[in-house]
Amino acid sequence: MSRTFQDRNFLVWEVYPSGGEHGFPDNPHAIFHCRSQLDLRPRAIRLGTDEAEAQKIIHEMTDAALLDLLDRAEEID
């Protein structure tokens, strides 16, 4: 399940939990894709929980909390 939100620069981001190592549900990342400026590199940050809990966390987070995660996320190579 993905969710969209807007950052301080009015860019629209999509966030969703990934699978963990080798597609297993443990220790997923939150993946961020900019939907309004497609040339920006995606970003990721490890959530430290399982995939089901990660989906719930992302769904229930405030936009401010998602912005904090986005600020701490690293670009994906």
HTML snippet that shows the backbone in 3Dmol.js (N, CA, C, O; Angstrom):
<script src="https://3Dmol.org/build/3Dmol-min.js"></script>
<div id="view" style="width:600px;height:400px;position:relative"></div>
<script>
const pdb = `
ATOM      1  N   MET A   1       0.842  -1.158   0.000  1.00  0.00           N
ATOM      2  CA  MET A   1       0.000   0.000   0.000  1.00  0.00           C
ATOM      3  C   MET A   1       0.900   1.236   0.000  1.00  0.00           C
ATOM      4  O   MET A   1       1.802   1.345   0.830  1.00  0.00           O
ATOM      5  N   SER A   2       0.661   2.161  -0.919  1.00  0.00           N
ATOM      6  CA  SER A   2       1.447   3.383  -0.977  1.00  0.00           C
ATOM      7  C   SER A   2       0.619   4.561  -0.477  1.00  0.00           C
ATOM      8  O   SER A   2      -0.599   4.487  -0.314  1.00  0.00           O
ATOM      9  N   ARG A   3       1.333   5.632  -0.246  1.00  0.00           N
ATOM     10  CA  ARG A   3       0.696   6.850   0.235  1.00  0.00           C
ATOM     11  C   ARG A   3       1.419   8.032  -0.396  1.00  0.00           C
ATOM     12  O   ARG A   3       2.626   7.957  -0.623  1.00  0.00           O
ATOM     13  N   THR A   4       0.723   9.101  -0.680  1.00  0.00           N
ATOM     14  CA  THR A   4       1.358  10.294  -1.215  1.00  0.00           C
ATOM     15  C   THR A   4       1.257  11.435  -0.208  1.00  0.00           C
ATOM     16  O   THR A   4       0.328  11.499   0.598  1.00  0.00           O
ATOM     17  N   PHE A   5       2.240  12.335  -0.277  1.00  0.00           N
ATOM     18  CA  PHE A   5       2.254  13.523   0.572  1.00  0.00           C
ATOM     19  C   PHE A   5       3.087  14.590  -0.127  1.00  0.00           C
ATOM     20  O   PHE A   5       3.798  14.307  -1.091  1.00  0.00           O
ATOM     21  N   GLN A   6       2.989  15.811   0.368  1.00  0.00           N
ATOM     22  CA  GLN A   6       3.688  16.936  -0.244  1.00  0.00           C
ATOM     23  C   GLN A   6       4.771  17.426   0.700  1.00  0.00           C
ATOM     24  O   GLN A   6       4.560  17.518   1.909  1.00  0.00           O
ATOM     25  N   ASP A   7       5.959  17.748   0.127  1.00  0.00           N
ATOM     26  CA  ASP A   7       7.048  18.254   0.960  1.00  0.00           C
ATOM     27  C   ASP A   7       7.004  19.779   1.054  1.00  0.00           C
ATOM     28  O   ASP A   7       6.078  20.415   0.549  1.00  0.00           O
ATOM     29  N   ARG A   8       8.008  20.355   1.700  1.00  0.00           N
ATOM     30  CA  ARG A   8       8.056  21.806   1.918  1.00  0.00           C
ATOM     31  C   ARG A   8       8.202  22.603   0.622  1.00  0.00           C
ATOM     32  O   ARG A   8       7.871  23.788   0.576  1.00  0.00           O
ATOM     33  N   ASN A   9       8.695  21.953  -0.424  1.00  0.00           N
ATOM     34  CA  ASN A   9       8.872  22.603  -1.732  1.00  0.00           C
ATOM     35  C   ASN A   9       7.707  22.317  -2.681  1.00  0.00           C
ATOM     36  O   ASN A   9       7.800  22.565  -3.883  1.00  0.00           O
ATOM     37  N   PHE A  10       6.622  21.798  -2.132  1.00  0.00           N
ATOM     38  CA  PHE A  10       5.405  21.487  -2.882  1.00  0.00           C
ATOM     39  C   PHE A  10       5.583  20.339  -3.880  1.00  0.00           C
ATOM     40  O   PHE A  10       4.796  20.197  -4.816  1.00  0.00           O
ATOM     41  N   LEU A  11       6.619  19.522  -3.678  1.00  0.00           N
ATOM     42  CA  LEU A  11       6.799  18.320  -4.494  1.00  0.00           C
ATOM     43  C   LEU A  11       5.940  17.212  -3.897  1.00  0.00           C
ATOM     44  O   LEU A  11       5.816  17.101  -2.677  1.00  0.00           O
ATOM     45  N   VAL A  12       5.351  16.397  -4.759  1.00  0.00           N
ATOM     46  CA  VAL A  12       4.510  15.286  -4.305  1.00  0.00           C
ATOM     47  C   VAL A  12       5.345  14.013  -4.303  1.00  0.00           C
ATOM     48  O   VAL A  12       5.952  13.658  -5.313  1.00  0.00           O
ATOM     49  N   TRP A  13       5.371  13.334  -3.167  1.00  0.00           N
ATOM     50  CA  TRP A  13       6.135  12.101  -2.984  1.00  0.00           C
ATOM     51  C   TRP A  13       5.192  10.936  -2.742  1.00  0.00           C
ATOM     52  O   TRP A  13       4.143  11.089  -2.116  1.00  0.00           O
ATOM     53  N   GLU A  14       5.574   9.777  -3.242  1.00  0.00           N
ATOM     54  CA  GLU A  14       4.897   8.517  -2.948  1.00  0.00           C
ATOM     55  C   GLU A  14       5.820   7.723  -2.039  1.00  0.00           C
ATOM     56  O   GLU A  14       7.024   7.658  -2.288  1.00  0.00           O
ATOM     57  N   VAL A  15       5.281   7.124  -0.998  1.00  0.00           N
ATOM     58  CA  VAL A  15       6.065   6.299  -0.079  1.00  0.00           C
ATOM     59  C   VAL A  15       5.370   4.955   0.099  1.00  0.00           C
ATOM     60  O   VAL A  15       4.144   4.875   0.170  1.00  0.00           O
ATOM     61  N   TYR A  16       6.182   3.900   0.169  1.00  0.00           N
ATOM     62  CA  TYR A  16       5.645   2.556   0.395  1.00  0.00           C
ATOM     63  C   TYR A  16       6.731   1.694   1.017  1.00  0.00           C
ATOM     64  O   TYR A  16       7.915   1.981   0.840  1.00  0.00           O
ATOM     65  N   PRO A  17       6.357   0.642   1.743  1.00  0.00           N
ATOM     66  CA  PRO A  17       7.366  -0.260   2.299  1.00  0.00           C
ATOM     67  C   PRO A  17       7.830  -1.260   1.250  1.00  0.00           C
ATOM     68  O   PRO A  17       7.029  -1.766   0.464  1.00  0.00           O
ATOM     69  N   SER A  18       9.113  -1.535   1.244  1.00  0.00           N
ATOM     70  CA  SER A  18       9.669  -2.550   0.346  1.00  0.00           C
ATOM     71  C   SER A  18       9.707  -3.884   1.080  1.00  0.00           C
ATOM     72  O   SER A  18       9.399  -3.956   2.270  1.00  0.00           O
ATOM     73  N   GLY A  19      10.083  -4.928   0.370  1.00  0.00           N
ATOM     74  CA  GLY A  19      10.416  -6.177   1.035  1.00  0.00           C
ATOM     75  C   GLY A  19      11.781  -6.021   1.681  1.00  0.00           C
ATOM     76  O   GLY A  19      12.524  -5.099   1.345  1.00  0.00           O
ATOM     77  N   GLY A  20      12.111  -6.888   2.583  1.00  0.00           N
ATOM     78  CA  GLY A  20      13.428  -6.858   3.206  1.00  0.00           C
ATOM     79  C   GLY A  20      14.456  -7.555   2.336  1.00  0.00           C
ATOM     80  O   GLY A  20      14.267  -7.684   1.126  1.00  0.00           O
ATOM     81  N   GLU A  21      15.532  -8.001   2.937  1.00  0.00           N
ATOM     82  CA  GLU A  21      16.590  -8.715   2.227  1.00  0.00           C
ATOM     83  C   GLU A  21      16.023  -9.908   1.474  1.00  0.00           C
ATOM     84  O   GLU A  21      15.280 -10.704   2.048  1.00  0.00           O
ATOM     85  N   HIS A  22      16.358 -10.040   0.221  1.00  0.00           N
ATOM     86  CA  HIS A  22      15.963 -11.162  -0.639  1.00  0.00           C
ATOM     87  C   HIS A  22      14.449 -11.347  -0.705  1.00  0.00           C
ATOM     88  O   HIS A  22      13.962 -12.460  -0.906  1.00  0.00           O
ATOM     89  N   GLY A  23      13.695 -10.237  -0.532  1.00  0.00           N
ATOM     90  CA  GLY A  23      12.243 -10.295  -0.660  1.00  0.00           C
ATOM     91  C   GLY A  23      11.501 -10.797   0.570  1.00  0.00           C
ATOM     92  O   GLY A  23      10.277 -10.920   0.543  1.00  0.00           O
ATOM     93  N   PHE A  24      12.227 -11.090   1.656  1.00  0.00           N
ATOM     94  CA  PHE A  24      11.561 -11.538   2.879  1.00  0.00           C
ATOM     95  C   PHE A  24      10.886 -10.351   3.568  1.00  0.00           C
ATOM     96  O   PHE A  24      11.284  -9.209   3.338  1.00  0.00           O
ATOM     97  N   PRO A  25       9.873 -10.593   4.410  1.00  0.00           N
ATOM     98  CA  PRO A  25       9.120  -9.496   5.000  1.00  0.00           C
ATOM     99  C   PRO A  25       9.820  -8.806   6.175  1.00  0.00           C
ATOM    100  O   PRO A  25       9.316  -7.801   6.676  1.00  0.00           O
ATOM    101  N   ASP A  26      10.967  -9.320   6.625  1.00  0.00           N
ATOM    102  CA  ASP A  26      11.646  -8.727   7.782  1.00  0.00           C
ATOM    103  C   ASP A  26      12.511  -7.543   7.378  1.00  0.00           C
ATOM    104  O   ASP A  26      13.190  -7.573   6.352  1.00  0.00           O
ATOM    105  N   ASN A  27      12.476  -6.503   8.201  1.00  0.00           N
ATOM    106  CA  ASN A  27      13.341  -5.330   8.096  1.00  0.00           C
ATOM    107  C   ASN A  27      13.231  -4.615   6.747  1.00  0.00           C
ATOM    108  O   ASN A  27      14.243  -4.439   6.068  1.00  0.00           O
ATOM    109  N   PRO A  28      12.032  -4.200   6.347  1.00  0.00           N
ATOM    110  CA  PRO A  28      11.862  -3.506   5.066  1.00  0.00           C
ATOM    111  C   PRO A  28      12.340  -2.059   5.128  1.00  0.00           C
ATOM    112  O   PRO A  28      12.617  -1.524   6.202  1.00  0.00           O
ATOM    113  N   HIS A  29      12.428  -1.447   3.968  1.00  0.00           N
ATOM    114  CA  HIS A  29      12.737  -0.025   3.832  1.00  0.00           C
ATOM    115  C   HIS A  29      11.450   0.723   3.508  1.00  0.00           C
ATOM    116  O   HIS A  29      10.503   0.146   2.974  1.00  0.00           O
ATOM    117  N   ALA A  30      11.424   2.004   3.835  1.00  0.00           N
ATOM    118  CA  ALA A  30      10.421   2.902   3.278  1.00  0.00           C
ATOM    119  C   ALA A  30      11.060   3.472   2.020  1.00  0.00           C
ATOM    120  O   ALA A  30      12.155   4.032   2.081  1.00  0.00           O
ATOM    121  N   ILE A  31      10.393   3.337   0.891  1.00  0.00           N
ATOM    122  CA  ILE A  31      10.896   3.819  -0.388  1.00  0.00           C
ATOM    123  C   ILE A  31      10.113   5.077  -0.766  1.00  0.00           C
ATOM    124  O   ILE A  31       8.883   5.090  -0.721  1.00  0.00           O
ATOM    125  N   PHE A  32      10.832   6.120  -1.136  1.00  0.00           N
ATOM    126  CA  PHE A  32      10.234   7.395  -1.523  1.00  0.00           C
ATOM    127  C   PHE A  32      10.523   7.667  -2.996  1.00  0.00           C
ATOM    128  O   PHE A  32      11.677   7.614  -3.421  1.00  0.00           O
ATOM    129  N   HIS A  33       9.479   7.960  -3.778  1.00  0.00           N
ATOM    130  CA  HIS A  33       9.592   8.356  -5.185  1.00  0.00           C
ATOM    131  C   HIS A  33       8.903   9.703  -5.345  1.00  0.00           C
ATOM    132  O   HIS A  33       7.772   9.887  -4.896  1.00  0.00           O
ATOM    133  N   CYS A  34       9.589  10.641  -5.986  1.00  0.00           N
ATOM    134  CA  CYS A  34       8.972  11.932  -6.263  1.00  0.00           C
ATOM    135  C   CYS A  34       8.088  11.792  -7.488  1.00  0.00           C
ATOM    136  O   CYS A  34       8.570  11.424  -8.559  1.00  0.00           O
ATOM    137  N   ARG A  35       6.815  12.078  -7.348  1.00  0.00           N
ATOM    138  CA  ARG A  35       5.847  11.934  -8.431  1.00  0.00           C
ATOM    139  C   ARG A  35       5.730  13.211  -9.272  1.00  0.00           C
ATOM    140  O   ARG A  35       5.217  13.162 -10.390  1.00  0.00           O
ATOM    141  N   SER A  36       6.196  14.348  -8.753  1.00  0.00           N
ATOM    142  CA  SER A  36       6.045  15.599  -9.477  1.00  0.00           C
ATOM    143  C   SER A  36       7.340  16.084 -10.130  1.00  0.00           C
ATOM    144  O   SER A  36       7.305  16.990 -10.963  1.00  0.00           O
ATOM    145  N   GLN A  37       8.474  15.499  -9.768  1.00  0.00           N
ATOM    146  CA  GLN A  37       9.752  15.814 -10.410  1.00  0.00           C
ATOM    147  C   GLN A  37      10.491  14.492 -10.592  1.00  0.00           C
ATOM    148  O   GLN A  37      11.292  14.093  -9.746  1.00  0.00           O
ATOM    149  N   LEU A  38      10.215  13.825 -11.698  1.00  0.00           N
ATOM    150  CA  LEU A  38      10.650  12.442 -11.911  1.00  0.00           C
ATOM    151  C   LEU A  38      12.157  12.267 -12.033  1.00  0.00           C
ATOM    152  O   LEU A  38      12.646  11.140 -11.946  1.00  0.00           O
ATOM    153  N   ASP A  39      12.911  13.352 -12.233  1.00  0.00           N
ATOM    154  CA  ASP A  39      14.357  13.213 -12.333  1.00  0.00           C
ATOM    155  C   ASP A  39      15.041  13.128 -10.968  1.00  0.00           C
ATOM    156  O   ASP A  39      16.243  12.870 -10.907  1.00  0.00           O
ATOM    157  N   LEU A  40      14.312  13.337  -9.879  1.00  0.00           N
ATOM    158  CA  LEU A  40      14.888  13.156  -8.549  1.00  0.00           C
ATOM    159  C   LEU A  40      15.067  11.673  -8.264  1.00  0.00           C
ATOM    160  O   LEU A  40      14.194  10.861  -8.569  1.00  0.00           O
ATOM    161  N   ARG A  41      16.209  11.328  -7.676  1.00  0.00           N
ATOM    162  CA  ARG A  41      16.486   9.920  -7.369  1.00  0.00           C
ATOM    163  C   ARG A  41      15.588   9.446  -6.230  1.00  0.00           C
ATOM    164  O   ARG A  41      15.321  10.201  -5.295  1.00  0.00           O
ATOM    165  N   PRO A  42      15.122   8.201  -6.303  1.00  0.00           N
ATOM    166  CA  PRO A  42      14.349   7.637  -5.184  1.00  0.00           C
ATOM    167  C   PRO A  42      15.221   7.579  -3.928  1.00  0.00           C
ATOM    168  O   PRO A  42      16.449   7.579  -4.009  1.00  0.00           O
ATOM    169  N   ARG A  43      14.580   7.531  -2.800  1.00  0.00           N
ATOM    170  CA  ARG A  43      15.283   7.464  -1.514  1.00  0.00           C
ATOM    171  C   ARG A  43      14.731   6.298  -0.702  1.00  0.00           C
ATOM    172  O   ARG A  43      13.612   5.838  -0.929  1.00  0.00           O
ATOM    173  N   ALA A  44      15.538   5.830   0.249  1.00  0.00           N
ATOM    174  CA  ALA A  44      15.117   4.712   1.096  1.00  0.00           C
ATOM    175  C   ALA A  44      15.656   4.889   2.506  1.00  0.00           C
ATOM    176  O   ALA A  44      16.719   5.473   2.717  1.00  0.00           O
ATOM    177  N   ILE A  45      14.897   4.369   3.470  1.00  0.00           N
ATOM    178  CA  ILE A  45      15.340   4.327   4.861  1.00  0.00           C
ATOM    179  C   ILE A  45      14.787   3.046   5.481  1.00  0.00           C
ATOM    180  O   ILE A  45      13.626   2.697   5.267  1.00  0.00           O
ATOM    181  N   ARG A  46      15.613   2.359   6.238  1.00  0.00           N
ATOM    182  CA  ARG A  46      15.201   1.110   6.894  1.00  0.00           C
ATOM    183  C   ARG A  46      14.252   1.423   8.048  1.00  0.00           C
ATOM    184  O   ARG A  46      14.491   2.350   8.822  1.00  0.00           O
ATOM    185  N   LEU A  47      13.180   0.649   8.158  1.00  0.00           N
ATOM    186  CA  LEU A  47      12.164   0.897   9.172  1.00  0.00           C
ATOM    187  C   LEU A  47      12.352   0.071  10.442  1.00  0.00           C
ATOM    188  O   LEU A  47      11.834   0.445  11.494  1.00  0.00           O
ATOM    189  N   GLY A  48      13.075  -1.036  10.369  1.00  0.00           N
ATOM    190  CA  GLY A  48      13.371  -1.813  11.568  1.00  0.00           C
ATOM    191  C   GLY A  48      12.196  -2.602  12.125  1.00  0.00           C
ATOM    192  O   GLY A  48      12.116  -2.814  13.335  1.00  0.00           O
ATOM    193  N   THR A  49      11.294  -3.035  11.277  1.00  0.00           N
ATOM    194  CA  THR A  49      10.142  -3.828  11.697  1.00  0.00           C
ATOM    195  C   THR A  49       9.828  -4.815  10.576  1.00  0.00           C
ATOM    196  O   THR A  49      10.619  -4.942   9.642  1.00  0.00           O
ATOM    197  N   ASP A  50       8.709  -5.507  10.641  1.00  0.00           N
ATOM    198  CA  ASP A  50       8.340  -6.385   9.525  1.00  0.00           C
ATOM    199  C   ASP A  50       7.461  -5.620   8.537  1.00  0.00           C
ATOM    200  O   ASP A  50       7.002  -4.517   8.832  1.00  0.00           O
ATOM    201  N   GLU A  51       7.229  -6.211   7.365  1.00  0.00           N
ATOM    202  CA  GLU A  51       6.539  -5.506   6.291  1.00  0.00           C
ATOM    203  C   GLU A  51       5.104  -5.131   6.646  1.00  0.00           C
ATOM    204  O   GLU A  51       4.648  -4.043   6.293  1.00  0.00           O
ATOM    205  N   ALA A  52       4.393  -6.005   7.330  1.00  0.00           N
ATOM    206  CA  ALA A  52       3.003  -5.703   7.699  1.00  0.00           C
ATOM    207  C   ALA A  52       2.948  -4.506   8.653  1.00  0.00           C
ATOM    208  O   ALA A  52       2.113  -3.616   8.490  1.00  0.00           O
ATOM    209  N   GLU A  53       3.824  -4.486   9.630  1.00  0.00           N
ATOM    210  CA  GLU A  53       3.874  -3.365  10.570  1.00  0.00           C
ATOM    211  C   GLU A  53       4.327  -2.092   9.859  1.00  0.00           C
ATOM    212  O   GLU A  53       3.839  -1.006  10.169  1.00  0.00           O
ATOM    213  N   ALA A  54       5.256  -2.216   8.907  1.00  0.00           N
ATOM    214  CA  ALA A  54       5.733  -1.063   8.149  1.00  0.00           C
ATOM    215  C   ALA A  54       4.585  -0.434   7.358  1.00  0.00           C
ATOM    216  O   ALA A  54       4.475   0.791   7.300  1.00  0.00           O
ATOM    217  N   GLN A  55       3.737  -1.250   6.756  1.00  0.00           N
ATOM    218  CA  GLN A  55       2.584  -0.726   6.021  1.00  0.00           C
ATOM    219  C   GLN A  55       1.668   0.057   6.959  1.00  0.00           C
ATOM    220  O   GLN A  55       1.187   1.137   6.615  1.00  0.00           O
ATOM    221  N   LYS A  56       1.438  -0.492   8.131  1.00  0.00           N
ATOM    222  CA  LYS A  56       0.580   0.178   9.109  1.00  0.00           C
ATOM    223  C   LYS A  56       1.208   1.496   9.563  1.00  0.00           C
ATOM    224  O   LYS A  56       0.520   2.513   9.652  1.00  0.00           O
ATOM    225  N   ILE A  57       2.502   1.484   9.846  1.00  0.00           N
ATOM    226  CA  ILE A  57       3.202   2.687  10.299  1.00  0.00           C
ATOM    227  C   ILE A  57       3.105   3.788   9.250  1.00  0.00           C
ATOM    228  O   ILE A  57       2.756   4.924   9.569  1.00  0.00           O
ATOM    229  N   ILE A  58       3.416   3.449   7.984  1.00  0.00           N
ATOM    230  CA  ILE A  58       3.382   4.445   6.911  1.00  0.00           C
ATOM    231  C   ILE A  58       1.971   4.997   6.730  1.00  0.00           C
ATOM    232  O   ILE A  58       1.793   6.199   6.532  1.00  0.00           O
ATOM    233  N   HIS A  59       0.987   4.137   6.797  1.00  0.00           N
ATOM    234  CA  HIS A  59      -0.408   4.570   6.630  1.00  0.00           C
ATOM    235  C   HIS A  59      -0.845   5.520   7.751  1.00  0.00           C
ATOM    236  O   HIS A  59      -1.597   6.462   7.500  1.00  0.00           O
ATOM    237  N   GLU A  60      -0.385   5.283   8.978  1.00  0.00           N
ATOM    238  CA  GLU A  60      -0.836   6.054  10.136  1.00  0.00           C
ATOM    239  C   GLU A  60       0.035   7.264  10.457  1.00  0.00           C
ATOM    240  O   GLU A  60      -0.364   8.094  11.274  1.00  0.00           O
ATOM    241  N   MET A  61       1.208   7.393   9.844  1.00  0.00           N
ATOM    242  CA  MET A  61       2.105   8.518  10.131  1.00  0.00           C
ATOM    243  C   MET A  61       1.493   9.841   9.694  1.00  0.00           C
ATOM    244  O   MET A  61       0.735   9.904   8.727  1.00  0.00           O
ATOM    245  N   THR A  62       1.831  10.877  10.415  1.00  0.00           N
ATOM    246  CA  THR A  62       1.445  12.219   9.985  1.00  0.00           C
ATOM    247  C   THR A  62       2.345  12.629   8.822  1.00  0.00           C
ATOM    248  O   THR A  62       3.411  12.049   8.620  1.00  0.00           O
ATOM    249  N   ASP A  63       1.912  13.624   8.066  1.00  0.00           N
ATOM    250  CA  ASP A  63       2.753  14.125   6.982  1.00  0.00           C
ATOM    251  C   ASP A  63       4.077  14.665   7.528  1.00  0.00           C
ATOM    252  O   ASP A  63       5.114  14.519   6.883  1.00  0.00           O
ATOM    253  N   ALA A  64       4.051  15.281   8.701  1.00  0.00           N
ATOM    254  CA  ALA A  64       5.280  15.803   9.308  1.00  0.00           C
ATOM    255  C   ALA A  64       6.261  14.673   9.623  1.00  0.00           C
ATOM    256  O   ALA A  64       7.466  14.830   9.428  1.00  0.00           O
ATOM    257  N   ALA A  65       5.761  13.548  10.102  1.00  0.00           N
ATOM    258  CA  ALA A  65       6.621  12.399  10.396  1.00  0.00           C
ATOM    259  C   ALA A  65       7.194  11.808   9.105  1.00  0.00           C
ATOM    260  O   ALA A  65       8.352  11.392   9.071  1.00  0.00           O
ATOM    261  N   LEU A  66       6.376  11.774   8.037  1.00  0.00           N
ATOM    262  CA  LEU A  66       6.873  11.294   6.750  1.00  0.00           C
ATOM    263  C   LEU A  66       7.955  12.224   6.207  1.00  0.00           C
ATOM    264  O   LEU A  66       8.934  11.758   5.624  1.00  0.00           O
ATOM    265  N   LEU A  67       7.789  13.526   6.390  1.00  0.00           N
ATOM    266  CA  LEU A  67       8.824  14.480   5.963  1.00  0.00           C
ATOM    267  C   LEU A  67      10.127  14.247   6.708  1.00  0.00           C
ATOM    268  O   LEU A  67      11.207  14.351   6.126  1.00  0.00           O
ATOM    269  N   ASP A  68      10.029  13.934   7.992  1.00  0.00           N
ATOM    270  CA  ASP A  68      11.223  13.630   8.779  1.00  0.00           C
ATOM    271  C   ASP A  68      11.919  12.384   8.232  1.00  0.00           C
ATOM    272  O   ASP A  68      13.141  12.372   8.089  1.00  0.00           O
ATOM    273  N   LEU A  69      11.151  11.337   7.925  1.00  0.00           N
ATOM    274  CA  LEU A  69      11.736  10.130   7.330  1.00  0.00           C
ATOM    275  C   LEU A  69      12.375  10.444   5.982  1.00  0.00           C
ATOM    276  O   LEU A  69      13.478   9.978   5.698  1.00  0.00           O
ATOM    277  N   LEU A  70      11.698  11.226   5.152  1.00  0.00           N
ATOM    278  CA  LEU A  70      12.232  11.600   3.844  1.00  0.00           C
ATOM    279  C   LEU A  70      13.552  12.349   4.000  1.00  0.00           C
ATOM    280  O   LEU A  70      14.499  12.097   3.255  1.00  0.00           O
ATOM    281  N   ASP A  71      13.622  13.264   4.957  1.00  0.00           N
ATOM    282  CA  ASP A  71      14.854  14.025   5.194  1.00  0.00           C
ATOM    283  C   ASP A  71      16.017  13.121   5.592  1.00  0.00           C
ATOM    284  O   ASP A  71      17.165  13.406   5.253  1.00  0.00           O
ATOM    285  N   ARG A  72      15.732  12.040   6.304  1.00  0.00           N
ATOM    286  CA  ARG A  72      16.782  11.124   6.764  1.00  0.00           C
ATOM    287  C   ARG A  72      17.093  10.006   5.765  1.00  0.00           C
ATOM    288  O   ARG A  72      18.105   9.318   5.895  1.00  0.00           O
ATOM    289  N   ALA A  73      16.219   9.828   4.766  1.00  0.00           N
ATOM    290  CA  ALA A  73      16.407   8.747   3.781  1.00  0.00           C
ATOM    291  C   ALA A  73      17.588   9.060   2.869  1.00  0.00           C
ATOM    292  O   ALA A  73      17.883  10.221   2.584  1.00  0.00           O
ATOM    293  N   GLU A  74      18.260   7.999   2.416  1.00  0.00           N
ATOM    294  CA  GLU A  74      19.401   8.134   1.517  1.00  0.00           C
ATOM    295  C   GLU A  74      18.981   7.802   0.092  1.00  0.00           C
ATOM    296  O   GLU A  74      18.109   6.962  -0.132  1.00  0.00           O
ATOM    297  N   GLU A  75      19.614   8.472  -0.867  1.00  0.00           N
ATOM    298  CA  GLU A  75      19.323   8.197  -2.269  1.00  0.00           C
ATOM    299  C   GLU A  75      19.678   6.758  -2.619  1.00  0.00           C
ATOM    300  O   GLU A  75      20.664   6.214  -2.121  1.00  0.00           O
ATOM    301  N   ILE A  76      18.880   6.156  -3.465  1.00  0.00           N
ATOM    302  CA  ILE A  76      19.134   4.797  -3.952  1.00  0.00           C
ATOM    303  C   ILE A  76      20.016   4.903  -5.185  1.00  0.00           C
ATOM    304  O   ILE A  76      19.736   5.687  -6.093  1.00  0.00           O
ATOM    305  N   ASP A  77      21.076   4.117  -5.216  1.00  0.00           N
ATOM    306  CA  ASP A  77      21.977   4.135  -6.384  1.00  0.00           C
ATOM    307  C   ASP A  77      21.399   3.404  -7.547  1.00  0.00           C
ATOM    308  O   ASP A  77      22.028   3.327  -8.602  1.00  0.00           O
TER     309      ASP A  77
END
`;
const viewer = $3Dmol.createViewer("view");
viewer.addModel(pdb, "pdb");
viewer.setStyle({}, {cartoon: {color: "spectrum"}});
viewer.zoomTo();
viewer.render();
</script>
